[in-house]
Amino acid sequence: MCGGPWLGLVVSKSVGNAVTRHLVARRLRAAFAGASNLLPDETYVVVRARRSAADRSSDELADQLRDAFTSKRVAALAADVAVAAPGAVPER
């Protein structure tokens, strides 16, 4: 696949009812759209929403994603993937 970065969401029933889960998913997608420029292309991100995500505003979720994307650990993982063979997943 070309392009990216891509987002996968896991929003389980523990987050709330269907309306709440969809609201959280929409907020996370919008937050990712605003913060995805911090990630290299060809990056896959999977976000698992926790119960507390239902109580967060869109701005708070966006801030949390930005903090995660700029953390040293995520930067190190991205660098490992960049030097790995295409399609390979680095070992931990």
Secondary structure as GFF3:
##gff-version 3
##sequence-region A 1 92
A	DSSP	beta_strand	6	10	.	.	.	ID=ss1
A	DSSP	three_ten_helix	13	15	.	.	.	ID=ss2
A	DSSP	alpha_helix	18	35	.	.	.	ID=ss3
A	DSSP	three_ten_helix	36	38	.	.	.	ID=ss4
A	DSSP	beta_strand	44	48	.	.	.	ID=ss5
A	DSSP	three_ten_helix	51	55	.	.	.	ID=ss6
A	DSSP	alpha_helix	58	69	.	.	.	ID=ss7
A	DSSP	alpha_helix	72	83	.	.	.	ID=ss8
###
